[in-house]
């Protein structure tokens, strides 16, 4: 008998043949057949393994993960049409495309909490596979979130997480900026830009816990600075047209202002437009706020805003989908982690990359693209 490849012999051994049949198969004349038999056997084993995996999970899934159902995750938002959340929706969309799931964007256009609660309850009734809720009220969402958890639906909060030190729900994790700290940093920056005088802080919806902690933090920081800054907060409204008209009217009625600031995206954009309209930078008015609306970035480049604060809205859509999907995939063994999406001051010195490249990540483009960078990474 010719020498048999050990791999072939091992494979044939698993066929369970009688000694006579095995010898005949491995004889010189049958060597080709033996090889074919072994190959067929290995292919069959591979097929069996795939079949077992498919029976368990339904076929190939994302990457090396098993196939999953097309889970549906529901985002409950407080200002569903606000341009700030364009990037957030792109983030959720991209995560769903990557993982083979889907999401629904719902809630309220004008931060009406009962409308948000209704949307949350509807998602629970429809047996959503997971919820991401902007918890803008520290009491109203507690029972709905408990109801979802009792029904086996995982819940995370994003962008807003109740009051400082009191999330107001039993959500599994929060994904978003540390809101009070970001407001405190805002106040510190205000104190650094002003020597004293009157300043205003516009807030779209006072009491709404996605932005109220910021205005509270700003006030505390200004007070701690010891400077004679007379800072007051003013409601501007939940939608951009109202914010613009309110801020315009306030600027006209307060000619002695030395500072105009905001704790939400729409109001910040409006401040930039009003400062440009009345040439307030020439009168020594400091101005700044939050988020990366395209008009806000343009105002920074043009010198009408001193700064804005980036809180990574794209991640506030991408990460909740990822975390909910992993929770479902692992049967709850991988729980969503608390995630601070950060704080970065964008000024005239570093605004150019935001302006020269329009991206989904900042909500300024629908295009999918790879962004390359070069040079040292800024650090302290």
Residue frames relative to the residue before (quaternion, step in Angstrom):
aa qw qx qy qz dx dy dz
X 1.0000 0.0000 0.0000 0.0000 0.00 0.00 0.00
X 0.4704 -0.6608 0.5059 0.2936 3.51 -1.02 0.83
X 0.6068 -0.5527 0.4231 0.3837 3.51 -1.25 0.49
X 0.2625 -0.7806 0.5538 0.1225 3.57 -0.84 1.04
X 0.5226 -0.6115 0.4961 0.3269 3.53 -1.01 0.83
X 0.5044 -0.6784 0.4372 0.3070 3.63 -0.72 1.01
X 0.6322 0.5392 -0.3418 0.4392 3.57 1.03 -0.70
X 0.6377 0.5112 -0.3169 0.4813 3.55 1.09 -0.81
X 0.6622 0.5182 -0.3082 0.4448 3.56 0.90 -0.96
X 0.6511 0.5162 -0.3153 0.4585 3.57 0.99 -0.84
X 0.6617 0.5104 -0.3088 0.4541 3.54 0.97 -0.87
X 0.6616 0.5021 -0.3075 0.4644 3.59 0.96 -0.91
X 0.5832 0.5997 -0.3656 0.4082 3.57 1.10 -0.73
X 0.6822 0.5077 -0.2914 0.4381 3.56 1.02 -0.78
X 0.5357 0.6421 -0.4072 0.3673 3.63 1.28 -0.15
X 0.3792 -0.7581 0.4637 0.2577 3.57 1.24 -0.33
X 0.3110 0.7721 -0.5008 0.2374 3.62 1.10 0.66
X 0.5713 -0.5440 0.4746 0.3905 3.55 -1.34 0.33
X 0.6691 -0.5056 0.3430 0.4232 3.58 -1.21 0.39
X 0.6452 0.5248 -0.3249 0.4503 3.61 0.99 -0.86
X 0.6859 0.4827 -0.2882 0.4621 3.56 0.84 -0.99
X 0.6390 0.5318 -0.3304 0.4468 3.53 1.02 -0.79
X 0.6628 0.5041 -0.3078 0.4603 3.60 0.97 -0.90
X 0.6491 0.5160 -0.3212 0.4574 3.56 0.96 -0.82
X 0.6592 0.5204 -0.3138 0.4429 3.56 0.97 -0.87
X 0.7524 0.3917 -0.2081 0.4870 3.55 1.02 -0.84
X 0.4109 0.6993 -0.4819 0.3316 3.61 1.27 0.19
X 0.7069 -0.4812 0.3059 0.4186 3.54 -1.22 0.48
X 0.6883 0.4885 -0.3000 0.4445 3.56 0.90 -0.92
X 0.7446 0.4102 -0.2251 0.4760 3.54 1.12 -0.61
X 0.3447 0.7835 -0.4733 0.2081 3.55 1.27 0.11
X 0.6462 0.5096 -0.3348 0.4590 3.57 0.92 -0.85
X 0.6461 0.5134 -0.3152 0.4687 3.54 1.01 -0.86
X 0.6222 0.5434 -0.3409 0.4487 3.57 1.04 -0.76
X 0.6500 0.5103 -0.3120 0.4687 3.52 0.97 -0.90
X 0.6563 0.5066 -0.3060 0.4681 3.53 0.95 -0.91
X 0.6463 0.5256 -0.3209 0.4507 3.54 1.00 -0.86
X 0.6559 0.5100 -0.3114 0.4612 3.55 0.97 -0.90
X 0.6457 0.5216 -0.3188 0.4576 3.57 0.95 -0.88
X 0.6521 0.5135 -0.3080 0.4649 3.53 0.98 -0.91
X 0.6450 0.5298 -0.3186 0.4492 3.52 1.02 -0.85
X 0.6677 0.5005 -0.3021 0.4609 3.57 0.91 -0.94
X 0.6365 0.5201 -0.3236 0.4687 3.54 1.04 -0.79
X 0.6458 0.5224 -0.3156 0.4587 3.55 1.03 -0.85
X 0.6349 0.5219 -0.3306 0.4639 3.57 1.03 -0.82
X 0.6450 0.5172 -0.3158 0.4657 3.55 0.98 -0.91
X 0.6501 0.5154 -0.3048 0.4678 3.56 1.00 -0.87
X 0.6416 0.5246 -0.3247 0.4556 3.56 1.02 -0.85
X 0.6454 0.5210 -0.3234 0.4555 3.55 1.00 -0.87
X 0.6581 0.5034 -0.3076 0.4678 3.55 0.97 -0.88
X 0.6370 0.5350 -0.3265 0.4487 3.52 1.01 -0.82
X 0.6377 0.5235 -0.3274 0.4605 3.55 1.02 -0.85
X 0.6546 0.5047 -0.3105 0.4694 3.56 0.96 -0.91
X 0.6655 0.5094 -0.3065 0.4514 3.55 0.93 -0.92
X 0.6306 0.5395 -0.3400 0.4423 3.56 1.00 -0.81
X 0.6952 0.4790 -0.2694 0.4634 3.55 1.08 -0.78
X 0.8520 0.1886 -0.0387 0.4869 3.53 0.82 -1.01
X 0.5645 -0.6550 0.3728 0.3367 3.59 1.20 0.03
X 0.7377 -0.3923 0.2380 0.4951 3.63 1.19 0.24
X 0.7353 -0.4140 0.2925 0.4498 3.56 -1.32 -0.05
X 0.1900 -0.7860 0.5806 0.0953 3.55 -0.98 0.89
X 0.7785 -0.2823 0.2379 0.5076 3.57 -1.21 -0.48
X 0.8317 0.0346 -0.0538 0.5515 3.58 -0.82 0.98
X 0.7592 -0.2989 0.2585 0.5171 3.57 -0.78 -1.06
X 0.4514 0.6899 -0.4550 0.3365 3.59 1.24 0.14
X 0.5495 -0.5832 0.4651 0.3764 3.57 -1.19 0.42
X 0.5982 -0.5444 0.4301 0.4009 3.54 -1.23 0.38
X 0.1575 -0.7794 0.6026 0.0673 3.54 -1.04 0.85
X 0.5982 -0.4896 0.4476 0.4495 3.57 -1.24 0.12
X 0.5172 -0.6068 0.4851 0.3591 3.59 -1.20 0.34
X 0.1597 -0.8364 0.5207 0.0616 3.52 0.33 1.32
X 0.2278 -0.7658 0.5905 0.1141 3.53 -1.13 0.75
X 0.1072 -0.7922 0.6005 0.0191 3.53 -0.75 1.13
X 0.2417 -0.7937 0.5504 0.0938 3.56 -0.92 0.95
X 0.1972 -0.7544 0.6189 0.0942 3.55 -0.88 1.05
X 0.1361 -0.7672 0.6237 0.0621 3.56 -0.80 1.07
X 0.0642 -0.8362 0.5423 -0.0504 3.53 -0.45 1.32
X 0.4614 -0.7096 0.4723 0.2459 3.57 -1.17 0.58
X 0.7729 0.1281 -0.0942 0.6143 3.62 1.19 -0.41
X 0.1701 -0.8811 0.4295 0.1013 3.53 0.60 1.22
X 0.7496 0.3854 -0.2198 0.4911 3.61 1.09 -0.57
X 0.4223 0.7145 -0.4675 0.3043 3.60 1.25 0.04
X 0.5093 -0.6910 0.4153 0.3012 3.62 -0.79 0.97
X 0.5002 0.6447 -0.4375 0.3778 3.59 1.16 -0.38
X 0.7535 0.4316 -0.2189 0.4451 3.56 0.90 -0.93
X 0.3541 0.7154 -0.5151 0.3123 3.59 1.21 0.32
X 0.6805 0.4744 -0.2844 0.4806 3.58 0.89 -0.94
X 0.6106 0.5533 -0.3498 0.4459 3.59 1.06 -0.71
X 0.6685 0.4849 -0.2963 0.4798 3.57 0.96 -0.85
X 0.6173 0.5205 -0.3503 0.4746 3.59 1.04 -0.66
X 0.6344 0.5375 -0.3295 0.4472 3.57 1.01 -0.80
X 0.6626 0.4885 -0.2987 0.4828 3.57 0.94 -0.88
X 0.6401 0.5357 -0.3139 0.4526 3.57 1.00 -0.87
X 0.6847 0.4838 -0.2892 0.4621 3.58 0.89 -0.90
X 0.6371 0.5139 -0.3298 0.4704 3.59 1.00 -0.75
X 0.6488 0.5142 -0.3167 0.4630 3.58 0.99 -0.78
X 0.6410 0.5181 -0.3220 0.4659 3.58 1.00 -0.81
X 0.6585 0.5183 -0.2946 0.4593 3.56 1.05 -0.80
X 0.7984 0.3465 -0.1361 0.4733 3.56 0.91 -0.97
X 0.4699 -0.7020 0.4343 0.3127 3.59 1.24 -0.09
X 0.5486 0.5609 -0.4266 0.4500 3.58 0.97 0.88
X 0.3062 -0.7426 0.5560 0.2135 3.59 -1.24 -0.20
X 0.1805 -0.7848 0.5812 0.1170 3.57 -1.23 0.35
X 0.2524 -0.7249 0.6200 0.1626 3.51 -1.35 0.42
X 0.2280 -0.7591 0.5990 0.1137 3.57 -1.02 0.89
X 0.1757 0.7954 -0.5490 0.1872 3.57 -0.47 1.19
X 0.3410 0.7436 -0.5379 0.2036 3.58 -1.30 0.03
X 0.6526 -0.4818 0.3976 0.4288 3.57 -0.83 -1.06
X 0.4575 -0.6798 0.4991 0.2818 3.58 -1.08 0.68
X 0.8143 0.2387 -0.0795 0.5231 3.57 1.04 -0.77
X 0.6088 -0.6137 0.3421 0.3684 3.55 1.01 0.86
X 0.3152 0.7241 -0.5367 0.2971 3.58 0.99 0.88
X 0.3816 -0.7802 0.4464 0.2154 3.57 -0.24 1.29
X 0.6412 0.5159 -0.3618 0.4380 3.68 0.84 -0.74
X 0.6208 0.5257 -0.3458 0.4676 3.60 1.07 -0.63
X 0.6466 0.5086 -0.3153 0.4732 3.57 1.04 -0.74
X 0.6376 0.5164 -0.3253 0.4701 3.57 1.01 -0.79
X 0.6294 0.5335 -0.3263 0.4612 3.57 1.00 -0.81
X 0.6609 0.4993 -0.3024 0.4716 3.58 0.98 -0.85
X 0.6283 0.5303 -0.3273 0.4658 3.58 1.05 -0.77
X 0.6763 0.4910 -0.2918 0.4652 3.58 0.88 -0.96
X 0.6264 0.5334 -0.3372 0.4576 3.59 1.04 -0.74
X 0.6488 0.5154 -0.3158 0.4622 3.58 1.01 -0.80
X 0.6380 0.5151 -0.3234 0.4723 3.57 1.05 -0.77
X 0.6589 0.5147 -0.3018 0.4582 3.58 0.94 -0.91
X 0.6945 0.4609 -0.2623 0.4862 3.57 1.09 -0.75
X 0.4220 -0.7374 0.4328 0.3013 3.57 1.36 0.10
X 0.0420 0.8020 -0.5864 0.1053 3.55 0.77 1.07
X 0.4842 -0.6842 0.4680 0.2801 3.56 -1.12 0.62
X 0.7907 -0.0774 0.0346 0.6063 3.58 1.26 -0.21
X 0.2244 -0.7776 0.5768 0.1108 3.56 -1.18 0.60
X 0.0881 -0.7267 0.6771 0.0758 3.52 -1.22 0.71
X 0.0364 -0.8396 0.5388 -0.0584 3.56 -0.45 1.25
X 0.3167 -0.6986 0.6072 0.2071 3.55 -0.99 0.89
X 0.1781 -0.8266 0.5292 0.0709 3.57 -0.15 1.31
X 0.0043 -0.8491 0.5249 -0.0590 3.56 0.17 1.34
X 0.7188 0.2933 -0.2165 0.5920 3.58 1.30 0.10
X 0.4052 -0.7742 0.4331 0.2209 3.58 -0.73 1.04
X 0.7386 0.3796 -0.2485 0.4986 3.62 1.20 -0.07
X 0.6547 0.5888 -0.3233 0.3467 3.57 0.93 -0.89
X 0.7341 0.4535 -0.2410 0.4443 3.58 1.03 -0.71
X 0.4572 0.7214 -0.4457 0.2680 3.59 1.21 -0.26
X 0.7223 0.4420 -0.2707 0.4579 3.60 0.71 -1.00
X 0.6499 0.5049 -0.3451 0.4512 3.64 0.86 -0.78
X 0.6519 0.5000 -0.3243 0.4689 3.59 0.96 -0.80
X 0.6334 0.5131 -0.3281 0.4774 3.59 1.00 -0.79
X 0.6334 0.5308 -0.3338 0.4535 3.58 1.00 -0.79
X 0.6474 0.5121 -0.3159 0.4677 3.57 0.99 -0.82
X 0.6696 0.4944 -0.3010 0.4653 3.57 0.88 -0.93
X 0.6391 0.5239 -0.3222 0.4618 3.59 1.00 -0.79
X 0.6863 0.4573 -0.2696 0.4971 3.57 1.18 -0.60
X 0.5651 -0.6281 0.3724 0.3839 3.57 1.28 0.11
X 0.5167 0.6275 -0.4172 0.4064 3.59 1.25 0.36
X 0.3392 -0.7493 0.5236 0.2222 3.64 -0.55 1.06
X 0.1151 -0.7950 0.5950 0.0271 3.57 -1.06 0.82
X 0.0287 -0.7459 0.6646 0.0333 3.53 -1.08 0.85
X 0.3285 -0.6896 0.5898 0.2621 3.57 -1.25 0.30
X 0.0650 -0.7828 0.6176 0.0386 3.56 -1.18 0.53
X 0.8279 0.2347 -0.1981 0.4693 3.56 -1.21 0.67
X 0.7933 -0.0022 0.0091 0.6088 3.60 1.01 -0.75
X 0.0709 -0.8286 0.5544 -0.0327 3.55 -0.93 0.93
X 0.7256 -0.4181 0.2508 0.4856 3.56 0.78 0.99
X 0.7232 -0.4170 0.3212 0.4472 3.55 -1.25 -0.46
X 0.6599 -0.4898 0.3797 0.4249 3.54 -1.27 0.31
X 0.8321 0.1300 -0.1308 0.5231 3.57 -0.69 1.11
X 0.7585 0.2554 -0.1640 0.5767 3.60 1.27 -0.02
X 0.2186 -0.8257 0.5045 0.1258 3.61 0.07 1.25
X 0.4025 -0.7668 0.4375 0.2419 3.58 1.20 -0.32
X 0.7659 0.1922 -0.1512 0.5947 3.60 1.28 -0.06
X 0.4739 -0.6442 0.5146 0.3092 3.52 -1.35 0.11
X 0.1405 0.8151 -0.5429 0.1455 3.57 1.12 0.68
X 0.5741 -0.6305 0.4073 0.3271 3.57 -1.14 0.59
X 0.7909 -0.1113 0.1023 0.5930 3.60 1.08 -0.67
X 0.3209 -0.7109 0.5893 0.2105 3.54 -1.35 0.31
X 0.0987 -0.7675 0.6321 0.0398 3.55 -1.00 0.92
X 0.5424 0.5987 -0.4314 0.4016 3.58 -0.38 1.19
X 0.6932 -0.4695 0.3583 0.4131 3.51 -1.36 -0.02
X 0.4728 -0.5875 0.5574 0.3472 3.55 -1.25 0.47
X 0.2958 -0.8408 0.4254 0.1566 3.54 -0.01 1.34
X 0.6592 0.4902 -0.3213 0.4711 3.60 0.90 -0.81
X 0.6547 0.5136 -0.3127 0.4581 3.58 0.92 -0.91
X 0.6478 0.5079 -0.3315 0.4610 3.59 0.96 -0.80
X 0.6371 0.5125 -0.3225 0.4769 3.59 1.07 -0.71
X 0.6329 0.5253 -0.3325 0.4615 3.57 1.01 -0.77
X 0.6441 0.5079 -0.3130 0.4787 3.56 1.03 -0.81
X 0.5923 0.5516 -0.3501 0.4716 3.58 1.12 -0.69
X 0.6826 0.4932 -0.2867 0.4567 3.57 0.86 -0.99
X 0.6236 0.5338 -0.3315 0.4651 3.57 1.06 -0.75
X 0.6558 0.4989 -0.3050 0.4774 3.56 1.02 -0.84
X 0.6162 0.5396 -0.3414 0.4610 3.60 1.02 -0.78
X 0.6737 0.4967 -0.2960 0.4602 3.57 0.88 -0.96
X 0.6527 0.5162 -0.3144 0.4568 3.57 1.12 -0.62
X 0.6999 0.4701 -0.2614 0.4699 3.58 1.15 -0.60
X 0.7628 0.3512 -0.1709 0.5153 3.58 1.16 -0.60
X 0.3432 -0.7113 0.5697 0.2274 3.55 -1.14 0.64
X 0.7386 -0.2663 0.1961 0.5874 3.55 1.24 -0.47
X 0.5217 0.6542 -0.4583 0.2996 3.55 -1.31 -0.12
X 0.6839 -0.4936 0.3582 0.4005 3.54 -1.36 -0.10
X 0.0182 0.7758 -0.6298 0.0349 3.53 -1.05 0.88
X 0.1936 -0.7738 0.5942 0.1031 3.55 -1.16 0.64
X 0.1556 -0.7605 0.6230 0.0966 3.52 -1.15 0.72
X 0.2098 -0.7994 0.5527 0.1066 3.57 -0.44 1.18
X 0.0451 -0.7780 0.6263 -0.0177 3.53 -1.04 0.93
X 0.4912 -0.7062 0.4207 0.2882 3.56 -0.59 1.15
X 0.8119 -0.0036 0.0631 0.5803 3.58 0.76 -1.06
X 0.2769 -0.7834 0.5330 0.1600 3.61 -0.06 1.24
X 0.7676 0.3275 -0.2674 0.4817 3.53 -1.01 0.88
X 0.5712 0.5706 -0.3860 0.4462 3.59 1.21 -0.40
X 0.3853 -0.8088 0.4044 0.1842 3.53 -0.51 1.21
X 0.4955 0.5853 -0.4762 0.4303 3.55 1.17 0.46
X 0.8041 0.2413 -0.1154 0.5309 3.61 1.18 -0.48
X 0.5398 0.6340 -0.4110 0.3712 3.63 1.10 -0.46
X 0.6425 0.5102 -0.3562 0.4473 3.65 0.89 -0.72
X 0.6117 0.5532 -0.3586 0.4373 3.59 1.10 -0.57
X 0.6792 0.4716 -0.3044 0.4728 3.58 0.83 -0.91
X 0.6141 0.5390 -0.3408 0.4650 3.58 1.10 -0.67
X 0.6616 0.5033 -0.2995 0.4682 3.57 0.96 -0.87
X 0.6370 0.5341 -0.3287 0.4482 3.58 0.98 -0.83
X 0.6499 0.5164 -0.3149 0.4602 3.58 0.93 -0.90
X 0.6624 0.5129 -0.3110 0.4487 3.58 0.92 -0.90
X 0.6700 0.4980 -0.3068 0.4571 3.57 0.95 -0.84
X 0.6410 0.5146 -0.3265 0.4666 3.59 0.97 -0.81
X 0.6435 0.5138 -0.3166 0.4707 3.56 0.98 -0.83
X 0.6744 0.5050 -0.2928 0.4522 3.57 0.95 -0.91
X 0.5979 0.5895 -0.3606 0.4061 3.59 1.16 -0.53
X 0.3640 -0.7557 0.4697 0.2753 3.56 1.16 -0.56
X 0.5090 0.6524 -0.4244 0.3677 3.59 1.24 0.03
X 0.4909 -0.6666 0.4815 0.2877 3.55 -1.18 0.62
X 0.2356 0.7594 -0.5556 0.2431 3.53 0.58 1.24
X 0.2246 -0.7696 0.5871 0.1118 3.55 -0.69 1.12
X 0.0072 0.8394 -0.5375 0.0802 3.56 0.01 1.37
X 0.0376 0.7840 -0.6187 0.0326 3.56 -0.87 0.97
X 0.3366 -0.7393 0.5461 0.2049 3.56 -1.13 0.64
X 0.1247 -0.7924 0.5970 0.0088 3.54 -1.08 0.86
X 0.4294 -0.6888 0.5244 0.2573 3.56 -0.96 0.91
X 0.1697 -0.8187 0.5443 0.0687 3.58 -0.87 0.96
X 0.5708 -0.6054 0.3890 0.3954 3.62 1.18 -0.35
X 0.5504 -0.6788 0.4015 0.2739 3.55 -1.16 0.68
X 0.7508 0.3443 -0.2065 0.5245 3.61 1.17 -0.35
X 0.6492 -0.6051 0.3118 0.3395 3.53 -1.00 0.94
X 0.6497 0.5139 -0.3620 0.4275 3.69 0.79 -0.76
X 0.6658 0.4858 -0.3018 0.4792 3.58 0.99 -0.82
X 0.6218 0.5422 -0.3396 0.4517 3.57 1.00 -0.80
X 0.6669 0.5136 -0.3021 0.4474 3.57 0.89 -0.92
X 0.6880 0.4742 -0.2943 0.4639 3.60 0.85 -0.91
X 0.6380 0.5307 -0.3231 0.4549 3.59 1.02 -0.77
X 0.6982 0.4694 -0.2703 0.4681 3.56 0.87 -0.97
X 0.6100 0.5430 -0.3417 0.4650 3.57 1.07 -0.73
X 0.6805 0.4867 -0.2889 0.4653 3.57 0.85 -0.97
X 0.6464 0.5215 -0.3301 0.4487 3.59 0.97 -0.80
X 0.6503 0.5199 -0.3202 0.4520 3.59 0.95 -0.84
X 0.6572 0.5078 -0.3103 0.4625 3.56 0.99 -0.80
X 0.7289 0.4457 -0.2359 0.4631 3.56 1.06 -0.77
X 0.7450 0.3021 -0.1879 0.5642 3.59 1.26 -0.14
X 0.1089 -0.8641 0.4909 0.0217 3.52 0.40 1.30
X 0.6892 0.4989 -0.2864 0.4405 3.58 1.18 -0.42
X 0.3321 0.7712 -0.4889 0.2366 3.60 1.24 0.20
X 0.1725 -0.7734 0.6028 0.0930 3.54 -1.11 0.81
X 0.8030 0.1291 -0.0843 0.5757 3.57 1.25 -0.16
X 0.0266 -0.7742 0.6324 -0.0002 3.58 -1.04 0.87
X 0.0685 0.8128 -0.5665 0.1169 3.54 -0.57 1.20
X 0.1431 -0.7894 0.5922 0.0746 3.57 -1.25 0.34
X 0.3118 -0.7575 0.5462 0.1751 3.55 -1.23 0.50
X 0.7153 0.3396 -0.2645 0.5505 3.59 1.22 0.37
X 0.6824 -0.5396 0.3223 0.3733 3.54 -1.25 0.53
X 0.6960 0.4934 -0.2916 0.4326 3.58 0.78 -1.01
X 0.6711 0.4925 -0.3014 0.4651 3.58 0.93 -0.87
X 0.6227 0.5366 -0.3426 0.4549 3.58 1.05 -0.72
X 0.6389 0.5166 -0.3175 0.4735 3.57 0.95 -0.89
X 0.6645 0.5127 -0.3014 0.4525 3.57 0.94 -0.91
X 0.6144 0.5410 -0.3515 0.4542 3.60 1.00 -0.76
X 0.6414 0.5336 -0.3272 0.4436 3.58 0.92 -0.87
X 0.6706 0.4946 -0.2940 0.4682 3.58 0.98 -0.84
X 0.6717 0.4934 -0.2990 0.4647 3.58 0.97 -0.85
X 0.6298 0.5271 -0.3357 0.4613 3.60 0.98 -0.80
X 0.6601 0.4911 -0.3042 0.4801 3.59 1.00 -0.82
X 0.6468 0.5555 -0.3186 0.4142 3.58 0.92 -0.94
X 0.7976 0.2779 -0.1297 0.5194 3.57 0.89 -0.95
X 0.4183 -0.7386 0.4461 0.2837 3.58 1.31 0.27
X 0.1649 0.8481 -0.4859 0.1319 3.54 0.99 0.90
X 0.5631 0.5844 -0.4148 0.4114 3.62 1.10 -0.42
X 0.6212 0.5459 -0.3310 0.4545 3.56 1.14 -0.66
X 0.6834 0.4437 -0.2692 0.5134 3.57 1.29 -0.37
X 0.5894 -0.6350 0.3381 0.3675 3.54 1.28 0.33
X 0.4122 0.7099 -0.4764 0.3150 3.60 1.16 0.50
X 0.2900 -0.7334 0.5924 0.1646 3.57 -0.85 1.04
X 0.0064 0.8214 -0.5683 0.0481 3.59 -1.00 0.76
X 0.2516 0.7646 -0.5691 0.1679 3.55 -1.10 0.70
X 0.0099 0.8146 -0.5797 0.0173 3.55 -1.27 0.03
X 0.6719 -0.5101 0.3989 0.3595 3.50 -1.13 -0.79
X 0.8553 0.2964 -0.2053 0.3721 3.45 -1.46 0.49
X 0.5068 -0.7222 0.4406 0.1657 3.47 -1.35 0.52
X 0.1183 0.7863 -0.5915 0.1337 3.57 0.90 0.82
X 0.5895 -0.6031 0.3891 0.3705 3.64 -0.90 0.79
X 0.6619 0.5011 -0.3151 0.4599 3.60 0.96 -0.81
X 0.6045 0.5482 -0.3461 0.4629 3.58 1.14 -0.59
X 0.6643 0.4983 -0.3012 0.4687 3.57 0.92 -0.90
X 0.6325 0.5247 -0.3213 0.4706 3.57 1.04 -0.77
X 0.6467 0.5204 -0.3115 0.4625 3.58 1.04 -0.80
X 0.6231 0.5181 -0.3400 0.4772 3.59 1.08 -0.65
X 0.6527 0.5099 -0.3105 0.4664 3.57 0.91 -0.92
X 0.7174 0.4480 -0.2472 0.4728 3.57 1.01 -0.81
X 0.5402 -0.6636 0.3810 0.3503 3.58 1.27 -0.01
X 0.5238 0.6483 -0.4120 0.3681 3.59 1.24 0.20
X 0.7215 0.2183 -0.2012 0.6255 3.57 1.30 -0.17
X 0.4264 -0.7087 0.5020 0.2529 3.57 -1.00 0.80
X 0.8036 -0.0877 0.1054 0.5792 3.58 1.05 -0.69
X 0.0499 -0.7253 0.6731 0.1352 3.47 -1.44 0.07
X 0.3797 -0.7270 0.5322 0.2101 3.56 -1.21 0.47
X 0.2765 -0.7635 0.5694 0.1282 3.55 -0.79 1.11
X 0.0685 -0.8091 0.5831 0.0277 3.59 -0.88 0.94
X 0.5042 -0.7051 0.3910 0.3094 3.60 1.25 0.47
X 0.0199 -0.8464 0.5322 -0.0016 3.62 0.55 1.08
X 0.5753 0.5909 -0.3844 0.4150 3.60 1.08 -0.61
X 0.6712 0.4994 -0.2982 0.4595 3.57 0.92 -0.91
X 0.6296 0.5465 -0.3394 0.4356 3.59 1.12 -0.58
X 0.6663 0.4138 -0.3086 0.5381 3.57 1.31 -0.03
X 0.6719 0.5178 -0.2933 0.4410 3.56 0.93 -0.93
X 0.7288 0.4765 -0.2645 0.4147 3.57 0.71 -1.07
X 0.6247 0.5201 -0.3759 0.4449 3.68 0.88 -0.64
X 0.6359 0.5083 -0.3368 0.4731 3.60 0.99 -0.77
X 0.6562 0.5170 -0.3101 0.4539 3.58 0.87 -0.94
X 0.6977 0.4808 -0.2834 0.4491 3.58 0.84 -0.98
X 0.6582 0.4931 -0.3147 0.4739 3.60 0.95 -0.83
X 0.6393 0.5288 -0.3215 0.4565 3.58 1.01 -0.82
X 0.6682 0.4901 -0.3020 0.4712 3.59 0.92 -0.87
X 0.6110 0.5422 -0.3494 0.4589 3.57 1.06 -0.72
X 0.6767 0.4820 -0.2883 0.4761 3.57 0.93 -0.91
X 0.6535 0.5420 -0.3134 0.4253 3.57 0.92 -0.93
X 0.7783 0.3644 -0.1689 0.4826 3.56 0.92 -0.96
X 0.5018 -0.6694 0.4268 0.3435 3.57 1.21 0.23
X 0.7077 -0.4650 0.2527 0.4681 3.56 1.14 0.64
X 0.4804 0.6858 -0.4398 0.3248 3.61 1.23 -0.02
X 0.7208 0.2944 -0.2184 0.5883 3.60 1.13 -0.56
X 0.1657 -0.8132 0.5554 0.0531 3.53 -0.25 1.32
X 0.5797 -0.5889 0.4222 0.3727 3.62 -1.07 0.63
X 0.3212 -0.7554 0.5359 0.1978 3.61 -0.91 0.84
X 0.5511 -0.5508 0.5006 0.3773 3.55 -1.23 0.47
X 0.0029 0.8248 -0.5634 0.0480 3.59 -0.77 0.99
X 0.1986 -0.7536 0.6195 0.0945 3.55 -0.72 1.16
X 0.2819 -0.8014 0.5049 0.1531 3.59 -0.47 1.16
X 0.6325 -0.6495 0.2802 0.3155 3.54 1.25 0.36
X 0.2488 -0.7334 0.6193 0.1290 3.50 -1.45 0.09
X 0.0950 0.7794 -0.6124 0.0922 3.55 -0.77 1.08
X 0.3262 -0.7250 0.5730 0.1990 3.57 -0.85 0.98
X 0.1403 -0.7601 0.6311 0.0647 3.55 -0.86 1.05
X 0.0091 -0.8032 0.5920 -0.0653 3.56 -0.69 1.18
X 0.7318 -0.3852 0.3008 0.4749 3.56 -1.27 -0.10
X 0.6257 0.5727 -0.3310 0.4136 3.59 1.13 -0.63
X 0.8248 0.2064 -0.0937 0.5181 3.61 1.00 -0.69
X 0.4357 0.7321 -0.4388 0.2856 3.59 1.23 0.25
X 0.5250 0.6960 -0.4024 0.2792 3.61 1.10 -0.63
X 0.6620 0.5019 -0.3467 0.4355 3.67 0.79 -0.80
X 0.6277 0.5330 -0.3399 0.4543 3.59 1.09 -0.62
X 0.7193 0.4585 -0.2399 0.4635 3.55 1.06 -0.78
X 0.6965 0.4989 -0.2866 0.4289 3.57 0.97 -0.82
X 0.7696 0.2258 -0.1507 0.5779 3.60 1.16 -0.43
X 0.2399 -0.7577 0.5936 0.1267 3.54 -0.65 1.14
X 0.0204 0.8366 -0.5432 0.0685 3.60 -0.67 1.05
X 0.5934 -0.5361 0.4745 0.3680 3.50 -1.36 0.37
X 0.6313 0.5882 -0.3264 0.3859 3.55 1.06 -0.79
X 0.7369 0.3106 -0.2079 0.5632 3.56 1.25 -0.38
X 0.5417 -0.6610 0.3790 0.3549 3.58 1.28 0.15
X 0.5613 0.6372 -0.3731 0.3739 3.59 1.24 0.21
X 0.7750 0.1639 -0.1191 0.5986 3.61 1.27 0.02
X 0.4118 -0.6823 0.5364 0.2778 3.57 -1.22 0.46
X 0.5182 0.7049 -0.3796 0.3007 3.58 1.26 -0.40
X 0.3191 -0.6911 0.6143 0.2080 3.54 -1.13 0.79
X 0.1914 0.7980 -0.5480 0.1621 3.59 -0.71 1.02
X 0.4104 -0.6573 0.5716 0.2697 3.50 -1.32 0.45
X 0.1780 -0.7889 0.5823 0.0831 3.57 -0.75 1.05
X 0.1751 -0.7888 0.5836 0.0815 3.56 -0.66 1.09
X 0.0817 -0.7748 0.6236 0.0645 3.55 -1.12 0.61
X 0.1288 -0.7814 0.6049 0.0830 3.55 -1.23 0.34
X 0.6873 0.4886 -0.3451 0.4120 3.54 -1.26 0.25
X 0.7109 -0.4514 0.3209 0.4334 3.55 -1.31 0.16
X 0.4018 -0.6715 0.5649 0.2619 3.53 -1.21 0.57
X 0.4838 -0.6883 0.4467 0.3044 3.64 -0.66 1.03
X 0.1521 0.7634 -0.6168 0.1168 3.55 -1.04 0.83
X 0.5612 -0.6036 0.4467 0.3482 3.53 -1.26 0.33
